C-alpha cells in the first residue's frame, strides 16, 4: 500500500532551505554561517523555550545564526539538578551552555495556550490521559502550578511554570555560582500569542509585567 502522507510540507522545507542556501552561501563569499563553521559558536544567551510550533525563538526575536543557544522542550520545563545515570537532555544542554559556551543570560520562555501546562491542569482535574511520556514530564511542575486555582486564567498557570523552571535553574551549583557572582542573569518571560506582547517576571510584582 502506498503512503497517504502529504509530501507538501517536506517539499516546502526543502524549497525553503534552497532559498536559505542561496542567500547565506551562494550570494555571500564569506557568509556568517561559514564564519561560524570556522570559528565556532559563542552565543551570549541560552533560551529555554517550549517545543510548540508557534513560538520559535529565532523568529520571535529576529535572531541570526549563532546568537541564541536554544533548548526546546515541552512546556519549557527545567528539571531540578539531579546528577545520576539517567538521561538528562535539558540538564546536559544547560551544562554545555553554562560551563563550555559561558553564556551570560539564561531566559525561560513560556507562552499562552501551552499544551503541556494544559495537560498538567487536566491531570489535576482528575482526567486520565492516554499518553506515556507527557504526563510524567509535566508532573514535575505539579506543586508550583497546582498552587494556582483551576478557575484562574491559564496565563497564571503558564507563568507559574516559568517561575518554577527559573527557580530550578538555581539548583545547578555551577549556574548558581555564576548568578551569585554577577556573571549570569536569569530572565523569566511569557509570550502572549493573542496580543503579541512579551511579559516578564519582575521582582516585587505579583503578576508578570509587559516588556514589549
PEFEN-V830099 format. One record per pair of residues at least 4 apart in sequence whose ideal C-beta (glycine too) atoms are under 7 Angstrom apart, sorted by sequence separation. I is the first residue (numbers start at 1). J is the second residue. D is the distance in Angstrom with one decimal. If there is no record, write none. Layout:
i;j;d
I;J;D
I;J;D
This chain:
i;j;d
7;11;5.7
8;12;6.2
9;13;6.7
10;14;6.6
11;15;6.3
12;16;6.2
13;17;6.4
14;18;6.6
15;19;6.8
16;20;6.3
17;21;6.1
18;22;6.3
19;23;6.5
20;24;5.8
21;25;5.0
22;26;5.0
23;27;5.8
24;28;6.4
30;34;6.2
31;35;7.0
32;36;6.4
33;37;6.4
34;38;6.6
35;39;5.8
56;60;6.5
57;61;5.9
63;67;4.3
73;77;6.3
88;92;5.5
89;93;6.6
90;94;6.4
91;95;6.3
92;96;6.6
93;97;6.2
94;98;5.9
95;99;5.5
96;100;5.0
97;101;5.0
110;114;6.4
114;118;6.5
115;119;6.3
116;120;6.7
117;121;6.5
118;122;6.3
119;123;6.5
120;124;6.5
121;125;6.4
123;127;6.7
131;135;5.9
133;137;5.9
134;138;6.2
135;139;6.0
141;145;5.0
142;146;5.2
143;147;6.8
148;152;5.2
152;156;4.5
154;158;6.2
155;159;6.0
156;160;6.4
157;161;6.8
158;162;6.8
159;163;6.6
160;164;6.3
161;165;6.5
162;166;6.4
163;167;6.3
164;168;6.5
165;169;6.9
172;176;6.4
173;177;6.2
175;179;6.4
176;180;6.1
177;181;6.2
192;196;6.7
205;209;5.5
21;26;6.4
22;27;6.4
30;35;6.7
36;41;5.9
50;55;5.7
55;60;6.4
58;63;4.7
63;68;4.8
96;101;6.5
98;103;6.6
122;127;4.7
129;134;6.9
152;157;6.9
170;175;7.0
178;183;4.1
179;184;5.0
192;197;4.4
25;31;5.6
49;55;6.0
57;63;6.8
97;103;5.0
123;129;6.7
129;135;5.7
169;175;5.8
170;176;4.8
178;184;4.2
24;31;5.0
122;129;6.6
179;186;6.3
191;198;5.9
192;199;6.6
201;208;5.5
202;209;4.6
49;57;4.9
148;156;5.1
200;208;6.1
24;33;5.5
148;157;5.2
170;179;6.7
175;184;6.7
189;198;6.0
190;199;4.8
199;208;3.9
200;209;5.8
47;57;5.0
58;68;6.5
119;129;6.3
189;199;6.8
199;209;6.2
57;68;5.9
79;90;6.1
189;200;5.3
199;210;5.3
200;211;5.0
78;90;5.9
79;91;6.6
123;135;6.0
145;157;5.1
148;160;5.2
188;200;6.5
199;211;6.4
57;70;5.3
147;160;6.9
187;200;6.7
188;201;3.7
197;210;5.3
198;211;4.8
198;212;4.5
119;134;5.5
145;160;5.0
197;212;6.3
119;135;6.8
144;160;5.1
145;161;5.5
73;90;5.6
144;161;6.5
169;186;6.1
116;134;6.9
120;138;4.2
190;208;5.4
71;90;6.0
119;138;5.6
120;139;6.9
144;163;6.9
141;161;4.9
144;164;3.7
166;186;5.6
47;68;5.1
49;70;6.4
51;72;4.8
120;141;6.3
50;72;6.8
51;73;6.1
71;93;4.5
116;138;4.9
120;142;6.5
124;146;5.7
166;188;4.6
43;66;6.2
45;68;5.3
46;69;4.9
47;70;5.2
48;71;4.7
49;72;5.2
51;74;5.6
141;164;4.9
43;67;5.9
45;69;6.9
50;74;6.7
41;66;5.2
43;68;5.7
50;75;5.7
120;145;5.7
125;150;6.4
163;188;5.9
43;69;4.5
50;76;4.5
124;150;6.9
162;188;4.8
49;76;5.4
48;76;5.4
69;97;4.9
117;145;6.5
162;190;5.8
36;65;6.2
121;150;6.4
36;66;4.7
48;78;6.1
78;108;6.7
159;190;5.2
32;64;6.5
33;65;5.6
69;101;6.0
76;108;5.8
158;190;6.3
32;65;6.0
76;109;5.9
32;66;7.0
69;103;6.2
76;110;5.4
155;190;7.0
121;157;5.9
163;201;5.9
75;114;5.6
162;201;6.8
117;157;5.3
75;116;3.0
117;158;5.0
74;116;4.3
75;117;5.5
112;155;6.2
114;158;5.1
117;161;5.5
112;158;6.8
111;158;6.9
110;158;4.8
110;159;6.3
159;208;5.2
46;97;4.2
110;161;6.0
57;109;6.6
110;162;4.0
108;162;5.2
55;111;4.7
46;103;4.5
108;165;4.7
43;101;6.3
45;103;6.0
108;166;5.1
42;101;6.8
44;103;5.8
48;107;6.8
52;111;6.4
41;101;6.9
43;103;6.1
44;104;4.9
45;105;4.7
46;106;4.7
47;107;4.6
48;108;4.9
49;109;4.5
50;110;6.8
74;134;6.6
77;137;6.9
44;105;6.3
48;109;6.7
50;111;5.9
77;138;6.8
79;140;5.8
45;107;6.4
47;109;6.1
52;114;6.7
52;115;6.8
74;137;5.7
75;138;5.7
77;140;6.1
106;169;6.2
50;114;6.0
74;138;6.7
77;141;5.9
50;116;6.8
99;174;5.9
98;174;6.1
98;175;5.1
94;172;6.3
106;184;6.2
104;183;6.9
105;184;7.0
111;190;6.5
112;191;6.8
98;178;6.8
104;184;6.0
105;185;5.3
106;186;5.3
107;187;4.4
108;188;5.4
109;189;4.9
110;190;4.6
111;191;4.2
112;192;5.4
113;193;5.9
94;175;6.9
104;185;6.9
106;187;7.0
108;189;7.0
112;193;4.5
105;187;6.4
107;189;5.9
109;191;6.4
111;193;6.3
112;194;6.3
77;161;6.6
75;161;5.9
76;162;6.9
78;165;3.9
77;165;5.5
80;168;4.7
76;165;6.2
79;168;6.4
78;168;4.6
81;171;4.1
78;169;5.8
80;171;4.6
81;172;4.6
48;165;6.8
60;191;6.7
55;191;5.9
54;193;6.2
